[in-house]
């Protein structure tokens, strides 16, 4: 049964956190885990929870996102009514693209007004988690909340902009802080929020009349005492992708079977299907503790690494603790350790590239080294 909730995904809000990979694509279309894009997790959580209309707010560099989403059939969102709806970066009143989350919401007021669902779930694409949206909506209803913010207990975040919250014993948020200078674990808001559609529209319209520019500063933190803001604690696995170090670490965590089972075991994570031949392991090839997608050709050694579709590893080459994106070609007698290559990179014979967990060596898209 469809949930009376419309989804809104911000594809661009956190691009600045991962400039190495998101400078030529949206955060939503950043490759992850061998065969997925970051948006797959947000979309799959919505679809698995019965959300059948999802508006995706775009801004620029979204061609790869359009190519990935297609008609939406992989997520069962190829529908006459609803499904995936791309929302432009500007409203009918202005041709200037948005610069803040609040401006983006102002630009999609028409979309929200023409929907009939009772609730709206807003989410970004900088987090990876298995999440039941219907549970959050039920919590929101039970608490008679104005806004429900999803949080996760985290030790640290690499993001340049983040928000923490402190709920009381009932879950009501009694304090919000933006970029607090504190140490230890915090209740990190993970950019998933639920509210009624009418409440959101009224909030946006009020923000316009008051000349507000920031959803976090002008609406949330200034009204924490007057609005019924509740925190919903996400107990399961959550991976924040807030910088290149995070991106590397969160991909590497997928080599742990417990993490894979928690993230992929309960419900499917859907993605674009690409019909490729199975991976070929030629004479002398070895592979240990790695995720290797279809269409690869392995002649060398792969250890503790993630290989996306169509990667070629030449004879005598060693790929260790690395993330190799789609259609990258690694020549013969190459040594890679703690390396991230973007799509279509070419590593010539005999090259030796090495980084570390704190600072992996990054090879840009299409680069030859």
N, C-alpha and C positions, 0 to 999 in steps of 0.2 A: 504493500500500500504506500502510495506516495506521501511523503511528509509535506505538510503545508508550510514549506520553507523554501525560499529562493536563495541561491548561493551567489556570492560576489567574490571573485578572486582578483587580487591586485597582482598583476604579473611583473611590475617594474619597481615597486616601492623600495626594494632592497638591493637594486643593481649595484649601487656604489660600494656595498660591502665586499663584492667579489669582482672587482674590475678586470682581473686577469682573464676570467672566463666569460663574464657578462658584458664585456665592452662591445661585442658584436651580436649579441642575442639578449633576450630578456632573461631575468632570473628564473622565470617559469620554465624556460626551455633549456636550462643548464643540464647536461647529461649527468646521470647519477646511477651508480650501482650496476653498471654493465649494459643495461638495456632500457633504463627508464629516463624520464625527464622529471625535474622537481615538481612540476605541476601535476604529474600523475598521482601523487600521493593525496593532494588536496582534492582533486577531481574524484578519485576512487573512494575516498572517505565520504564524499557527498553522495555519490551514486549508491554505494553500499548502504547508506542511511535513508535512501528514498528521496533524495533531493534530485529532481529531474529537470530543473531549469537553473542554469549557471551562467551568470554574466561575467565575462573576463575583461577587466579594464586593461587596455593596452596603452602604450605611449610611443615608443619607437623601436626600431630593430626587431620587429615582431614577425618577420617573414618566416623564420624557422619555427616559431610557435604555431603559425597558421598551417605550415606544412605538417607539423606533428599532429595537430588536432584533427585536420581534415574535416570530415562531416560529423565527427564525434561518435562514429559507430562503435569504436573499440570500447567506449564507456557507456554504450547504449543510450547515447544522447543525440542520435540522428532522428529528430522528432519534428513534426509539423508545428506543434505547440510547445514552446520551451526549448529544451536541449541546450546546446552551447550557443551563446550570443556574445559576439565580440563588441565591446563598448569602446567608442573612440576616446581619445585623450582630451577632448574639449567638448563643451556644451553647445547648445544652439545659440547661446548669447555671446559667445566669444570664440575666436579662432586660436587663442593662445592655449597651448597644452598646460595641463596641471603641473604644479610643482610640489604640492603637499597632498596628503591623504584626504584632507577635508575638501580641497579643491577638486580632487578626483570624484569624491562623493557628490559634490555640487553638480558636476558634469553628468552624472548618471541619474539625477533626480527624475528625469522623464521615464527612464527605464523602470525605476522603482514604482513610480506612480501608476504605470500601466500594468503592473503585476497585481495578482489577487491573493498571493500567499500571505499568511498571517505573520510569518517571521522571516528575518534575514540573517544569514550567517556570513560574516565577513572573514576572509582569511588571506594571508600572504603566501608566498612560495619559498620562504627561507627555512622551513622546517620540514622534517621527515618524521612521520608518525602514523600509526594505525589508530584511528579515532572514530568513535560512533557519534555522529552529529545528533542523532535522535536522543541519545542520553543527555546531551547538553541542553537540548531544547526542553526536554522534560524537567530537568533541573531548573531551567529558567522559569518555566510555568509554575512549578511548585513553590519557588521562592518569591513569585510575583515580582520579579526583577524588572528594572528598566533596562539594564545592560548586564550581560554575563560575559566575563572575561576568562578565558582558559589560561591556566598557568601551570608551570612545571618547576619542580625544585631543581635548581642548577647551581653548580659551584662557581661557574664563570661564564662569560659570554664574550665573543670577539667582536660583537657589533659596536659600531660607533654611536648608535642610538638604541636604547632599550628602556623598558619600563618594568618596575617591580611593584608588587602589591602585598599588602598585609590584610588578610581576612580575619574576622572574629570567629567565635565558635560556631556561629550559624552560617558562615560563609560570606557574610556581607563585608565588603571591602571598606576598611576604616582608614587606610592610607595608601597613596600611590606616589611613586617617586620615579623621575626620569633621570637616567644616568647617575644613580647614587654612588657615592664613593664609599663602599662598604666591602668588607672581605667575608669569606665564608659563603655558605649556601644561601640562596635567595629564592623567593617565589617569582620566577621570571614569567612575565606575560608573553605568550608564544604567538601573538598576532592572530588569534582566533576569537571571534566575538559574536554573540547572538543578541538580537533585540527585535522588538516587533517592527514590522515594516512601517506602520504609521508613525511610531515613535521616531524612527530614523529620519523619515521625511520631515517631520516637524522640527527635529533637531537641526537638520541641514538648513531649513528655511530660516530658523531663528539665528543660526550662525551667519547666514548671508546678511540679515538685517543688522547684525551687530558688528560686521566686518571682521569676524574671526578668520584665522588662517591655519590654526593647528588643532587637529582633533584631540590629540593627547593633552596639550597644554591648556587649550581654551575650553574644552568640553569635559574631559575626564577629570583631570587633577583639580580644576576649579570647582567642580560640582560633586566631589566625592562625598561631601556631607549632606547634600540635598537630594541627589539621585539614589535610587536603590541599585547600587552596583554590587554584583556578587562575583566571587571567584570560584570557578569550577576547576578542581585539581585533576590534571591528567596524570594518571598513575603509571602508565605504560612507558615503553621506549619512546624517547624523543631525541631527535638529532637536529641541532641548530647549525645552519650553514651560514655563518656570519663573516667568514674570511677564508683565505686560501688554506690556512692551517686547519680550520674546521672542516673544510671540504675534503681535505686529504684524510683527516682522522675519521670522519663519519663514513667515508667509503671503506676505509680499512676495517672498521667495526663490522662490516657485513661479512668479513671472513670468519667471524665467530658464529657458529651454528645457532647458538642461543638467541643472538640478535636477529638472525634471519628468520628463525621460527616465530619470534614475537612480532616482527614487522610484516611478514608475508604469510604466516601460518593460519591466522584466524579468518581473514577475508582476502580475496584477490586484490592485487594492485594491478590495474589495467594500464596498458600502454599501446602505442602504435605497433602493429604487427608487421614485421618485414620478413618476407619469405626468402630465407637464405639456406644454403647448403650447410650441413653439419660441419663443425670444426674438424680439420684434418691435422692429424699428428703424424709427421713424416719420420723417417728413420733417424734415430738419435734424439728425438724430442722428449722432454720431460716436463711435467707440470705437477706442482704440489701446492695444496692449500690455496687455490686460486679460483676466481670466478671468471670463466672464459665463455663469451657469448658465441652464437653461431656465426658461421662464415669466416672464421679465423683459419690461418694456416701457420702451424707451429713446427719449426725445425730446430729451434734452440731450446733453452730452459726458461721456464716461467715459475716463479716462486713467490708466494704471498702477494699476489697481484690481481688486479681487475682489468680484464681486457674486454673492450666493447666489440661490436660486430665488425667483421671484416679486417681485423688486425693481422698483419703478417710479421712473424718473428723469424729472422734469418738464421742460417746454420752457424752454430758456435756462439750465438748471442745469449746473454743472460739478462733476464728482466726480473728484478727483485724489488719487492715492496713498492710497486709502482701502479699508476692508473693510466692506462693507454686507451685513448678514445677512438672512436669509429674510424676505420679505414686508414689508420696510421701504418706506415711501412717501416719496419726496423731491419736494417741491413744485416750483413754477416759480421760476426765477431764484435758485436756491440755489447756494451755493459751499461745497464741502466739500474740505478738504485735510488729509491725515493724520488721518482720522477713522475710528473703529470704531463702528458702530451694532450693537446686539444686535437680536434678532428683533422684528418688528412695531413698530419705531420709526416716528415720523412727524415729518418735518422740514417745517415750514410755509414758505410762499412767502417768498422774499427773505432767508432766514436765511444767515448766513455763519459757519461753524464751522471752526476751524483748530487743529491741534496740530503736533507735530513727531515725528521718528523716535524720539527719546528718551522722549517723553511724548505719545503720540497722544491726541486728544480722544475720550472714550468716552461714548456715549449708551446708557443702560440699556434693557433689554427693555421694550417697550411704551410708552416715554417719548415725549411730544410736546414738541417745541421750536419 
